[in-house]
């Protein structure tokens, strides 16, 4: 009863400053130079939360026309350009 609770004002959600198309192009450019990318690198590159970045990468993998595929499992998962 004696507490006066207030919100801290800290924004926990992080929205990427890039559009989906820009992020996809950044991913393709990165993979053209480096061959593989992991979730942490992608998260830092596009400035979005880890879970959102993971969902987006999985969406790219699920679309065969994207040219992105995945290798490995669990914590050793990396994303690569699909062989044509």
PDB file of N, CA, C and O in Angstrom:
ATOM      1  N   UNK A   1       0.811  -1.194   0.000  1.00  0.00           N
ATOM      2  CA  UNK A   1       0.000   0.000   0.000  1.00  0.00           C
ATOM      3  C   UNK A   1       0.855   1.261   0.000  1.00  0.00           C
ATOM      4  O   UNK A   1       0.421   2.316  -0.462  1.00  0.00           O
ATOM      5  N   UNK A   2       2.056   1.146   0.513  1.00  0.00           N
ATOM      6  CA  UNK A   2       2.912   2.317   0.605  1.00  0.00           C
ATOM      7  C   UNK A   2       3.828   2.483  -0.604  1.00  0.00           C
ATOM      8  O   UNK A   2       4.673   3.378  -0.626  1.00  0.00           O
ATOM      9  N   UNK A   3       3.663   1.619  -1.614  1.00  0.00           N
ATOM     10  CA  UNK A   3       4.511   1.684  -2.810  1.00  0.00           C
ATOM     11  C   UNK A   3       3.880   2.567  -3.871  1.00  0.00           C
ATOM     12  O   UNK A   3       2.661   2.589  -4.046  1.00  0.00           O
ATOM     13  N   UNK A   4       4.729   3.287  -4.568  1.00  0.00           N
ATOM     14  CA  UNK A   4       4.287   4.066  -5.727  1.00  0.00           C
ATOM     15  C   UNK A   4       5.070   3.548  -6.927  1.00  0.00           C
ATOM     16  O   UNK A   4       6.191   3.993  -7.177  1.00  0.00           O
ATOM     17  N   UNK A   5       4.483   2.606  -7.673  1.00  0.00           N
ATOM     18  CA  UNK A   5       5.173   1.955  -8.779  1.00  0.00           C
ATOM     19  C   UNK A   5       5.081   2.785 -10.057  1.00  0.00           C
ATOM     20  O   UNK A   5       4.030   3.330 -10.395  1.00  0.00           O
ATOM     21  N   UNK A   6       6.203   2.865 -10.751  1.00  0.00           N
ATOM     22  CA  UNK A   6       6.254   3.581 -12.025  1.00  0.00           C
ATOM     23  C   UNK A   6       7.060   2.747 -13.002  1.00  0.00           C
ATOM     24  O   UNK A   6       7.936   1.981 -12.600  1.00  0.00           O
ATOM     25  N   UNK A   7       6.770   2.893 -14.258  1.00  0.00           N
ATOM     26  CA  UNK A   7       7.527   2.196 -15.289  1.00  0.00           C
ATOM     27  C   UNK A   7       8.929   2.795 -15.388  1.00  0.00           C
ATOM     28  O   UNK A   7       9.138   3.990 -15.178  1.00  0.00           O
ATOM     29  N   UNK A   8       9.876   1.924 -15.713  1.00  0.00           N
ATOM     30  CA  UNK A   8      11.262   2.350 -15.773  1.00  0.00           C
ATOM     31  C   UNK A   8      11.628   3.169 -16.997  1.00  0.00           C
ATOM     32  O   UNK A   8      12.634   3.879 -16.986  1.00  0.00           O
ATOM     33  N   UNK A   9      10.829   3.084 -18.055  1.00  0.00           N
ATOM     34  CA  UNK A   9      11.122   3.845 -19.263  1.00  0.00           C
ATOM     35  C   UNK A   9      12.150   3.192 -20.165  1.00  0.00           C
ATOM     36  O   UNK A   9      12.632   3.812 -21.113  1.00  0.00           O
ATOM     37  N   UNK A  10      12.488   1.946 -19.875  1.00  0.00           N
ATOM     38  CA  UNK A  10      13.475   1.239 -20.689  1.00  0.00           C
ATOM     39  C   UNK A  10      12.741   0.472 -21.771  1.00  0.00           C
ATOM     40  O   UNK A  10      11.840  -0.316 -21.485  1.00  0.00           O
ATOM     41  N   UNK A  11      13.131   0.706 -23.017  1.00  0.00           N
ATOM     42  CA  UNK A  11      12.510   0.010 -24.131  1.00  0.00           C
ATOM     43  C   UNK A  11      13.276  -1.287 -24.383  1.00  0.00           C
ATOM     44  O   UNK A  11      14.448  -1.259 -24.758  1.00  0.00           O
ATOM     45  N   UNK A  12      12.613  -2.418 -24.178  1.00  0.00           N
ATOM     46  CA  UNK A  12      13.267  -3.706 -24.339  1.00  0.00           C
ATOM     47  C   UNK A  12      13.189  -4.221 -25.771  1.00  0.00           C
ATOM     48  O   UNK A  12      14.092  -4.921 -26.230  1.00  0.00           O
ATOM     49  N   UNK A  13      12.118  -3.879 -26.478  1.00  0.00           N
ATOM     50  CA  UNK A  13      11.989  -4.331 -27.848  1.00  0.00           C
ATOM     51  C   UNK A  13      12.875  -3.497 -28.761  1.00  0.00           C
ATOM     52  O   UNK A  13      12.945  -2.274 -28.635  1.00  0.00           O
ATOM     53  N   UNK A  14      13.543  -4.168 -29.669  1.00  0.00           N
ATOM     54  CA  UNK A  14      14.458  -3.479 -30.563  1.00  0.00           C
ATOM     55  C   UNK A  14      13.984  -3.691 -31.991  1.00  0.00           C
ATOM     56  O   UNK A  14      13.985  -4.817 -32.489  1.00  0.00           O
ATOM     57  N   UNK A  15      13.583  -2.625 -32.642  1.00  0.00           N
ATOM     58  CA  UNK A  15      13.120  -2.698 -34.021  1.00  0.00           C
ATOM     59  C   UNK A  15      14.271  -2.296 -34.934  1.00  0.00           C
ATOM     60  O   UNK A  15      14.957  -1.302 -34.695  1.00  0.00           O
ATOM     61  N   UNK A  16      14.468  -3.079 -35.975  1.00  0.00           N
ATOM     62  CA  UNK A  16      15.555  -2.819 -36.906  1.00  0.00           C
ATOM     63  C   UNK A  16      15.293  -1.536 -37.693  1.00  0.00           C
ATOM     64  O   UNK A  16      14.159  -1.275 -38.094  1.00  0.00           O
ATOM     65  N   UNK A  17      16.334  -0.737 -37.914  1.00  0.00           N
ATOM     66  CA  UNK A  17      16.162   0.470 -38.726  1.00  0.00           C
ATOM     67  C   UNK A  17      16.086   0.161 -40.220  1.00  0.00           C
ATOM     68  O   UNK A  17      15.859   1.064 -41.025  1.00  0.00           O
ATOM     69  N   UNK A  18      16.271  -1.098 -40.597  1.00  0.00           N
ATOM     70  CA  UNK A  18      16.278  -1.494 -42.004  1.00  0.00           C
ATOM     71  C   UNK A  18      14.973  -2.205 -42.360  1.00  0.00           C
ATOM     72  O   UNK A  18      14.370  -2.872 -41.519  1.00  0.00           O
ATOM     73  N   UNK A  19      14.550  -2.058 -43.600  1.00  0.00           N
ATOM     74  CA  UNK A  19      13.363  -2.781 -44.073  1.00  0.00           C
ATOM     75  C   UNK A  19      13.734  -4.241 -44.313  1.00  0.00           C
ATOM     76  O   UNK A  19      14.912  -4.597 -44.329  1.00  0.00           O
ATOM     77  N   UNK A  20      12.737  -5.066 -44.495  1.00  0.00           N
ATOM     78  CA  UNK A  20      12.964  -6.491 -44.740  1.00  0.00           C
ATOM     79  C   UNK A  20      13.786  -6.702 -46.016  1.00  0.00           C
ATOM     80  O   UNK A  20      14.672  -7.555 -46.054  1.00  0.00           O
ATOM     81  N   UNK A  21      13.491  -5.933 -47.042  1.00  0.00           N
ATOM     82  CA  UNK A  21      14.235  -6.048 -48.298  1.00  0.00           C
ATOM     83  C   UNK A  21      15.698  -5.639 -48.116  1.00  0.00           C
ATOM     84  O   UNK A  21      16.595  -6.272 -48.673  1.00  0.00           O
ATOM     85  N   UNK A  22      15.936  -4.584 -47.341  1.00  0.00           N
ATOM     86  CA  UNK A  22      17.313  -4.151 -47.073  1.00  0.00           C
ATOM     87  C   UNK A  22      18.064  -5.213 -46.282  1.00  0.00           C
ATOM     88  O   UNK A  22      19.228  -5.495 -46.568  1.00  0.00           O
ATOM     89  N   UNK A  23      17.405  -5.804 -45.287  1.00  0.00           N
ATOM     90  CA  UNK A  23      18.049  -6.852 -44.487  1.00  0.00           C
ATOM     91  C   UNK A  23      18.384  -8.064 -45.343  1.00  0.00           C
ATOM     92  O   UNK A  23      19.449  -8.662 -45.189  1.00  0.00           O
ATOM     93  N   UNK A  24      17.472  -8.429 -46.250  1.00  0.00           N
ATOM     94  CA  UNK A  24      17.728  -9.561 -47.134  1.00  0.00           C
ATOM     95  C   UNK A  24      18.920  -9.275 -48.044  1.00  0.00           C
ATOM     96  O   UNK A  24      19.757 -10.151 -48.260  1.00  0.00           O
ATOM     97  N   UNK A  25      19.001  -8.059 -48.576  1.00  0.00           N
ATOM     98  CA  UNK A  25      20.128  -7.699 -49.435  1.00  0.00           C
ATOM     99  C   UNK A  25      21.435  -7.669 -48.645  1.00  0.00           C
ATOM    100  O   UNK A  25      22.474  -8.092 -49.151  1.00  0.00           O
ATOM    101  N   UNK A  26      21.390  -7.174 -47.411  1.00  0.00           N
ATOM    102  CA  UNK A  26      22.574  -7.182 -46.557  1.00  0.00           C
ATOM    103  C   UNK A  26      23.052  -8.613 -46.308  1.00  0.00           C
ATOM    104  O   UNK A  26      24.251  -8.889 -46.326  1.00  0.00           O
ATOM    105  N   UNK A  27      22.096  -9.518 -46.075  1.00  0.00           N
ATOM    106  CA  UNK A  27      22.420 -10.924 -45.852  1.00  0.00           C
ATOM    107  C   UNK A  27      23.072 -11.533 -47.088  1.00  0.00           C
ATOM    108  O   UNK A  27      24.095 -12.210 -46.978  1.00  0.00           O
ATOM    109  N   UNK A  28      22.494 -11.301 -48.256  1.00  0.00           N
ATOM    110  CA  UNK A  28      23.055 -11.860 -49.490  1.00  0.00           C
ATOM    111  C   UNK A  28      24.454 -11.301 -49.756  1.00  0.00           C
ATOM    112  O   UNK A  28      25.352 -12.039 -50.160  1.00  0.00           O
ATOM    113  N   UNK A  29      24.637 -10.003 -49.530  1.00  0.00           N
ATOM    114  CA  UNK A  29      25.961  -9.388 -49.725  1.00  0.00           C
ATOM    115  C   UNK A  29      26.980  -9.989 -48.767  1.00  0.00           C
ATOM    116  O   UNK A  29      28.103 -10.297 -49.166  1.00  0.00           O
ATOM    117  N   UNK A  30      26.593 -10.157 -47.507  1.00  0.00           N
ATOM    118  CA  UNK A  30      27.497 -10.730 -46.508  1.00  0.00           C
ATOM    119  C   UNK A  30      27.876 -12.155 -46.889  1.00  0.00           C
ATOM    120  O   UNK A  30      29.047 -12.530 -46.819  1.00  0.00           O
ATOM    121  N   UNK A  31      26.886 -12.948 -47.293  1.00  0.00           N
ATOM    122  CA  UNK A  31      27.161 -14.334 -47.662  1.00  0.00           C
ATOM    123  C   UNK A  31      27.986 -14.428 -48.941  1.00  0.00           C
ATOM    124  O   UNK A  31      28.718 -15.400 -49.129  1.00  0.00           O
ATOM    125  N   UNK A  32      27.882 -13.452 -49.806  1.00  0.00           N
ATOM    126  CA  UNK A  32      28.714 -13.430 -51.005  1.00  0.00           C
ATOM    127  C   UNK A  32      30.186 -13.259 -50.676  1.00  0.00           C
ATOM    128  O   UNK A  32      31.051 -13.753 -51.400  1.00  0.00           O
ATOM    129  N   UNK A  33      30.469 -12.567 -49.596  1.00  0.00           N
ATOM    130  CA  UNK A  33      31.857 -12.307 -49.196  1.00  0.00           C
ATOM    131  C   UNK A  33      32.379 -13.326 -48.183  1.00  0.00           C
ATOM    132  O   UNK A  33      33.559 -13.675 -48.221  1.00  0.00           O
ATOM    133  N   UNK A  34      31.519 -13.812 -47.273  1.00  0.00           N
ATOM    134  CA  UNK A  34      31.981 -14.609 -46.135  1.00  0.00           C
ATOM    135  C   UNK A  34      31.544 -16.062 -46.123  1.00  0.00           C
ATOM    136  O   UNK A  34      31.998 -16.818 -45.264  1.00  0.00           O
ATOM    137  N   UNK A  35      30.705 -16.475 -47.012  1.00  0.00           N
ATOM    138  CA  UNK A  35      30.237 -17.866 -47.160  1.00  0.00           C
ATOM    139  C   UNK A  35      29.243 -18.316 -46.097  1.00  0.00           C
ATOM    140  O   UNK A  35      28.276 -18.993 -46.445  1.00  0.00           O
ATOM    141  N   UNK A  36      29.425 -17.978 -44.811  1.00  0.00           N
ATOM    142  CA  UNK A  36      28.479 -18.382 -43.768  1.00  0.00           C
ATOM    143  C   UNK A  36      28.197 -17.211 -42.826  1.00  0.00           C
ATOM    144  O   UNK A  36      28.986 -16.272 -42.713  1.00  0.00           O
ATOM    145  N   UNK A  37      27.043 -17.298 -42.152  1.00  0.00           N
ATOM    146  CA  UNK A  37      26.695 -16.311 -41.131  1.00  0.00           C
ATOM    147  C   UNK A  37      25.945 -17.043 -40.022  1.00  0.00           C
ATOM    148  O   UNK A  37      25.140 -17.933 -40.297  1.00  0.00           O
ATOM    149  N   UNK A  38      26.203 -16.675 -38.787  1.00  0.00           N
ATOM    150  CA  UNK A  38      25.464 -17.261 -37.669  1.00  0.00           C
ATOM    151  C   UNK A  38      24.445 -16.250 -37.152  1.00  0.00           C
ATOM    152  O   UNK A  38      24.429 -15.097 -37.582  1.00  0.00           O
ATOM    153  N   UNK A  39      23.612 -16.681 -36.246  1.00  0.00           N
ATOM    154  CA  UNK A  39      22.521 -15.840 -35.770  1.00  0.00           C
ATOM    155  C   UNK A  39      23.032 -14.599 -35.043  1.00  0.00           C
ATOM    156  O   UNK A  39      22.442 -13.527 -35.182  1.00  0.00           O
ATOM    157  N   UNK A  40      24.101 -14.715 -34.281  1.00  0.00           N
ATOM    158  CA  UNK A  40      24.627 -13.572 -33.542  1.00  0.00           C
ATOM    159  C   UNK A  40      25.160 -12.497 -34.488  1.00  0.00           C
ATOM    160  O   UNK A  40      24.917 -11.308 -34.282  1.00  0.00           O
ATOM    161  N   UNK A  41      25.874 -12.912 -35.508  1.00  0.00           N
ATOM    162  CA  UNK A  41      26.397 -11.950 -36.484  1.00  0.00           C
ATOM    163  C   UNK A  41      25.256 -11.251 -37.199  1.00  0.00           C
ATOM    164  O   UNK A  41      25.287 -10.033 -37.380  1.00  0.00           O
ATOM    165  N   UNK A  42      24.244 -12.017 -37.611  1.00  0.00           N
ATOM    166  CA  UNK A  42      23.093 -11.419 -38.301  1.00  0.00           C
ATOM    167  C   UNK A  42      22.353 -10.455 -37.377  1.00  0.00           C
ATOM    168  O   UNK A  42      21.948  -9.373 -37.803  1.00  0.00           O
ATOM    169  N   UNK A  43      22.177 -10.840 -36.127  1.00  0.00           N
ATOM    170  CA  UNK A  43      21.502  -9.984 -35.150  1.00  0.00           C
ATOM    171  C   UNK A  43      22.209  -8.643 -35.009  1.00  0.00           C
ATOM    172  O   UNK A  43      21.561  -7.596 -35.010  1.00  0.00           O
ATOM    173  N   UNK A  44      23.520  -8.669 -34.888  1.00  0.00           N
ATOM    174  CA  UNK A  44      24.280  -7.427 -34.756  1.00  0.00           C
ATOM    175  C   UNK A  44      24.270  -6.613 -36.046  1.00  0.00           C
ATOM    176  O   UNK A  44      24.247  -5.383 -36.003  1.00  0.00           O
ATOM    177  N   UNK A  45      24.288  -7.284 -37.179  1.00  0.00           N
ATOM    178  CA  UNK A  45      24.337  -6.591 -38.470  1.00  0.00           C
ATOM    179  C   UNK A  45      23.042  -5.827 -38.749  1.00  0.00           C
ATOM    180  O   UNK A  45      23.080  -4.687 -39.213  1.00  0.00           O
ATOM    181  N   UNK A  46      21.906  -6.449 -38.469  1.00  0.00           N
ATOM    182  CA  UNK A  46      20.622  -5.819 -38.805  1.00  0.00           C
ATOM    183  C   UNK A  46      19.983  -5.102 -37.627  1.00  0.00           C
ATOM    184  O   UNK A  46      18.923  -4.493 -37.767  1.00  0.00           O
ATOM    185  N   UNK A  47      20.626  -5.173 -36.465  1.00  0.00           N
ATOM    186  CA  UNK A  47      20.182  -4.460 -35.260  1.00  0.00           C
ATOM    187  C   UNK A  47      18.739  -4.806 -34.880  1.00  0.00           C
ATOM    188  O   UNK A  47      17.879  -3.930 -34.781  1.00  0.00           O
ATOM    189  N   UNK A  48      18.497  -6.098 -34.670  1.00  0.00           N
ATOM    190  CA  UNK A  48      17.194  -6.543 -34.203  1.00  0.00           C
ATOM    191  C   UNK A  48      17.378  -7.628 -33.150  1.00  0.00           C
ATOM    192  O   UNK A  48      18.479  -8.150 -32.970  1.00  0.00           O
ATOM    193  N   UNK A  49      16.303  -7.960 -32.463  1.00  0.00           N
ATOM    194  CA  UNK A  49      16.403  -8.959 -31.404  1.00  0.00           C
ATOM    195  C   UNK A  49      16.776 -10.323 -31.979  1.00  0.00           C
ATOM    196  O   UNK A  49      16.544 -10.605 -33.155  1.00  0.00           O
ATOM    197  N   UNK A  50      17.349 -11.145 -31.139  1.00  0.00           N
ATOM    198  CA  UNK A  50      17.791 -12.477 -31.564  1.00  0.00           C
ATOM    199  C   UNK A  50      16.623 -13.331 -32.054  1.00  0.00           C
ATOM    200  O   UNK A  50      16.731 -14.009 -33.076  1.00  0.00           O
ATOM    201  N   UNK A  51      15.514 -13.296 -31.328  1.00  0.00           N
ATOM    202  CA  UNK A  51      14.374 -14.121 -31.718  1.00  0.00           C
ATOM    203  C   UNK A  51      13.769 -13.655 -33.042  1.00  0.00           C
ATOM    204  O   UNK A  51      13.379 -14.481 -33.867  1.00  0.00           O
ATOM    205  N   UNK A  52      13.690 -12.357 -33.248  1.00  0.00           N
ATOM    206  CA  UNK A  52      13.161 -11.836 -34.515  1.00  0.00           C
ATOM    207  C   UNK A  52      14.103 -12.164 -35.667  1.00  0.00           C
ATOM    208  O   UNK A  52      13.661 -12.517 -36.760  1.00  0.00           O
ATOM    209  N   UNK A  53      15.396 -12.043 -35.414  1.00  0.00           N
ATOM    210  CA  UNK A  53      16.378 -12.362 -36.448  1.00  0.00           C
ATOM    211  C   UNK A  53      16.312 -13.843 -36.805  1.00  0.00           C
ATOM    212  O   UNK A  53      16.398 -14.200 -37.979  1.00  0.00           O
ATOM    213  N   UNK A  54      16.162 -14.698 -35.811  1.00  0.00           N
ATOM    214  CA  UNK A  54      16.052 -16.131 -36.055  1.00  0.00           C
ATOM    215  C   UNK A  54      14.821 -16.453 -36.901  1.00  0.00           C
ATOM    216  O   UNK A  54      14.905 -17.210 -37.868  1.00  0.00           O
ATOM    217  N   UNK A  55      13.677 -15.873 -36.531  1.00  0.00           N
ATOM    218  CA  UNK A  55      12.448 -16.113 -37.304  1.00  0.00           C
ATOM    219  C   UNK A  55      12.593 -15.630 -38.738  1.00  0.00           C
ATOM    220  O   UNK A  55      12.118 -16.281 -39.668  1.00  0.00           O
ATOM    221  N   UNK A  56      13.243 -14.498 -38.914  1.00  0.00           N
ATOM    222  CA  UNK A  56      13.426 -13.977 -40.270  1.00  0.00           C
ATOM    223  C   UNK A  56      14.349 -14.884 -41.088  1.00  0.00           C
ATOM    224  O   UNK A  56      14.055 -15.172 -42.248  1.00  0.00           O
ATOM    225  N   UNK A  57      15.443 -15.331 -40.509  1.00  0.00           N
ATOM    226  CA  UNK A  57      16.347 -16.236 -41.226  1.00  0.00           C
ATOM    227  C   UNK A  57      15.647 -17.539 -41.590  1.00  0.00           C
ATOM    228  O   UNK A  57      15.833 -18.055 -42.692  1.00  0.00           O
ATOM    229  N   UNK A  58      14.851 -18.069 -40.685  1.00  0.00           N
ATOM    230  CA  UNK A  58      14.115 -19.299 -40.974  1.00  0.00           C
ATOM    231  C   UNK A  58      13.086 -19.073 -42.080  1.00  0.00           C
ATOM    232  O   UNK A  58      12.822 -19.973 -42.877  1.00  0.00           O
ATOM    233  N   UNK A  59      12.512 -17.884 -42.130  1.00  0.00           N
ATOM    234  CA  UNK A  59      11.576 -17.549 -43.214  1.00  0.00           C
ATOM    235  C   UNK A  59      12.310 -17.533 -44.555  1.00  0.00           C
ATOM    236  O   UNK A  59      11.787 -18.023 -45.556  1.00  0.00           O
ATOM    237  N   UNK A  60      13.518 -16.973 -44.577  1.00  0.00           N
ATOM    238  CA  UNK A  60      14.324 -16.972 -45.805  1.00  0.00           C
ATOM    239  C   UNK A  60      14.661 -18.396 -46.231  1.00  0.00           C
ATOM    240  O   UNK A  60      14.607 -18.708 -47.420  1.00  0.00           O
ATOM    241  N   UNK A  61      15.005 -19.259 -45.288  1.00  0.00           N
ATOM    242  CA  UNK A  61      15.349 -20.649 -45.598  1.00  0.00           C
ATOM    243  C   UNK A  61      14.139 -21.393 -46.153  1.00  0.00           C
ATOM    244  O   UNK A  61      14.280 -22.204 -47.068  1.00  0.00           O
ATOM    245  N   UNK A  62      12.958 -21.127 -45.612  1.00  0.00           N
ATOM    246  CA  UNK A  62      11.740 -21.815 -46.044  1.00  0.00           C
ATOM    247  C   UNK A  62      11.328 -21.437 -47.466  1.00  0.00           C
ATOM    248  O   UNK A  62      10.615 -22.191 -48.127  1.00  0.00           O
ATOM    249  N   UNK A  63      11.775 -20.273 -47.937  1.00  0.00           N
ATOM    250  CA  UNK A  63      11.435 -19.820 -49.295  1.00  0.00           C
ATOM    251  C   UNK A  63      12.538 -20.269 -50.250  1.00  0.00           C
ATOM    252  O   UNK A  63      13.645 -19.734 -50.192  1.00  0.00           O
ATOM    253  N   UNK A  64      12.267 -21.236 -51.126  1.00  0.00           N
ATOM    254  CA  UNK A  64      13.310 -21.742 -52.023  1.00  0.00           C
ATOM    255  C   UNK A  64      13.865 -20.682 -52.982  1.00  0.00           C
ATOM    256  O   UNK A  64      15.005 -20.791 -53.434  1.00  0.00           O
ATOM    257  N   UNK A  65      13.069 -19.669 -53.289  1.00  0.00           N
ATOM    258  CA  UNK A  65      13.534 -18.641 -54.224  1.00  0.00           C
ATOM    259  C   UNK A  65      14.517 -17.658 -53.577  1.00  0.00           C
ATOM    260  O   UNK A  65      15.127 -16.851 -54.278  1.00  0.00           O
ATOM    261  N   UNK A  66      14.678 -17.716 -52.247  1.00  0.00           N
ATOM    262  CA  UNK A  66      15.583 -16.774 -51.573  1.00  0.00           C
ATOM    263  C   UNK A  66      17.053 -17.103 -51.824  1.00  0.00           C
ATOM    264  O   UNK A  66      17.901 -16.211 -51.817  1.00  0.00           O
ATOM    265  N   UNK A  67      17.353 -18.387 -52.045  1.00  0.00           N
ATOM    266  CA  UNK A  67      18.740 -18.788 -52.252  1.00  0.00           C
ATOM    267  C   UNK A  67      19.523 -18.955 -50.968  1.00  0.00           C
ATOM    268  O   UNK A  67      20.751 -19.027 -51.005  1.00  0.00           O
ATOM    269  N   UNK A  68      18.841 -19.020 -49.823  1.00  0.00           N
ATOM    270  CA  UNK A  68      19.486 -19.172 -48.524  1.00  0.00           C
ATOM    271  C   UNK A  68      19.171 -20.572 -48.002  1.00  0.00           C
ATOM    272  O   UNK A  68      18.027 -21.020 -48.072  1.00  0.00           O
ATOM    273  N   UNK A  69      20.174 -21.255 -47.483  1.00  0.00           N
ATOM    274  CA  UNK A  69      19.948 -22.549 -46.848  1.00  0.00           C
ATOM    275  C   UNK A  69      20.689 -22.583 -45.513  1.00  0.00           C
ATOM    276  O   UNK A  69      21.423 -21.656 -45.171  1.00  0.00           O
ATOM    277  N   UNK A  70      20.483 -23.662 -44.772  1.00  0.00           N
ATOM    278  CA  UNK A  70      21.048 -23.766 -43.432  1.00  0.00           C
ATOM    279  C   UNK A  70      21.902 -25.023 -43.339  1.00  0.00           C
ATOM    280  O   UNK A  70      21.612 -26.037 -43.973  1.00  0.00           O
ATOM    281  N   UNK A  71      22.959 -24.938 -42.537  1.00  0.00           N
ATOM    282  CA  UNK A  71      23.811 -26.095 -42.240  1.00  0.00           C
ATOM    283  C   UNK A  71      23.965 -26.171 -40.733  1.00  0.00           C
ATOM    284  O   UNK A  71      24.002 -25.151 -40.045  1.00  0.00           O
ATOM    285  N   UNK A  72      24.054 -27.385 -40.233  1.00  0.00           N
ATOM    286  CA  UNK A  72      24.221 -27.585 -38.800  1.00  0.00           C
ATOM    287  C   UNK A  72      22.893 -27.605 -38.080  1.00  0.00           C
ATOM    288  O   UNK A  72      21.829 -27.489 -38.688  1.00  0.00           O
ATOM    289  N   UNK A  73      22.980 -27.757 -36.738  1.00  0.00           N
ATOM    290  CA  UNK A  73      21.785 -27.787 -35.914  1.00  0.00           C
ATOM    291  C   UNK A  73      22.060 -27.064 -34.603  1.00  0.00           C
ATOM    292  O   UNK A  73      23.201 -26.845 -34.197  1.00  0.00           O
ATOM    293  N   UNK A  74      20.981 -26.715 -33.980  1.00  0.00           N
ATOM    294  CA  UNK A  74      21.016 -26.108 -32.656  1.00  0.00           C
ATOM    295  C   UNK A  74      21.988 -24.921 -32.608  1.00  0.00           C
ATOM    296  O   UNK A  74      21.815 -23.958 -33.355  1.00  0.00           O
ATOM    297  N   UNK A  75      22.996 -24.977 -31.747  1.00  0.00           N
ATOM    298  CA  UNK A  75      23.894 -23.845 -31.543  1.00  0.00           C
ATOM    299  C   UNK A  75      24.955 -23.719 -32.621  1.00  0.00           C
ATOM    300  O   UNK A  75      25.609 -22.681 -32.719  1.00  0.00           O
ATOM    301  N   UNK A  76      25.139 -24.737 -33.423  1.00  0.00           N
ATOM    302  CA  UNK A  76      26.148 -24.675 -34.482  1.00  0.00           C
ATOM    303  C   UNK A  76      25.519 -24.393 -35.838  1.00  0.00           C
ATOM    304  O   UNK A  76      26.153 -24.614 -36.870  1.00  0.00           O
ATOM    305  N   UNK A  77      24.285 -23.908 -35.850  1.00  0.00           N
ATOM    306  CA  UNK A  77      23.573 -23.624 -37.090  1.00  0.00           C
ATOM    307  C   UNK A  77      24.159 -22.388 -37.769  1.00  0.00           C
ATOM    308  O   UNK A  77      24.343 -21.351 -37.131  1.00  0.00           O
ATOM    309  N   UNK A  78      24.452 -22.505 -39.064  1.00  0.00           N
ATOM    310  CA  UNK A  78      24.917 -21.380 -39.866  1.00  0.00           C
ATOM    311  C   UNK A  78      24.091 -21.325 -41.142  1.00  0.00           C
ATOM    312  O   UNK A  78      23.539 -22.332 -41.586  1.00  0.00           O
ATOM    313  N   UNK A  79      24.016 -20.156 -41.712  1.00  0.00           N
ATOM    314  CA  UNK A  79      23.245 -19.935 -42.926  1.00  0.00           C
ATOM    315  C   UNK A  79      24.218 -19.675 -44.075  1.00  0.00           C
ATOM    316  O   UNK A  79      25.223 -18.981 -43.918  1.00  0.00           O
ATOM    317  N   UNK A  80      23.892 -20.251 -45.235  1.00  0.00           N
ATOM    318  CA  UNK A  80      24.762 -20.178 -46.403  1.00  0.00           C
ATOM    319  C   UNK A  80      23.922 -19.898 -47.645  1.00  0.00           C
ATOM    320  O   UNK A  80      22.697 -20.017 -47.629  1.00  0.00           O
ATOM    321  N   UNK A  81      24.607 -19.527 -48.715  1.00  0.00           N
ATOM    322  CA  UNK A  81      23.927 -19.426 -49.997  1.00  0.00           C
ATOM    323  C   UNK A  81      23.679 -20.828 -50.520  1.00  0.00           C
ATOM    324  O   UNK A  81      24.578 -21.668 -50.503  1.00  0.00           O
ATOM    325  N   UNK A  82      22.471 -21.085 -50.982  1.00  0.00           N
ATOM    326  CA  UNK A  82      22.119 -22.416 -51.499  1.00  0.00           C
ATOM    327  C   UNK A  82      22.848 -22.655 -52.800  1.00  0.00           C
ATOM    328  O   UNK A  82      23.074 -21.732 -53.583  1.00  0.00           O
ATOM    329  N   UNK A  83      23.215 -23.907 -53.022  1.00  0.00           N
ATOM    330  CA  UNK A  83      23.864 -24.262 -54.281  1.00  0.00           C
ATOM    331  C   UNK A  83      22.819 -24.262 -55.377  1.00  0.00           C
ATOM    332  O   UNK A  83      21.704 -24.753 -55.196  1.00  0.00           O
ATOM    333  N   UNK A  84      23.189 -23.714 -56.495  1.00  0.00           N
ATOM    334  CA  UNK A  84      22.241 -23.587 -57.608  1.00  0.00           C
ATOM    335  C   UNK A  84      22.345 -24.730 -58.559  1.00  0.00           C
ATOM    336  O   UNK A  84      21.617 -24.777 -59.550  1.00  0.00           O
TER     337      UNK A  84
END
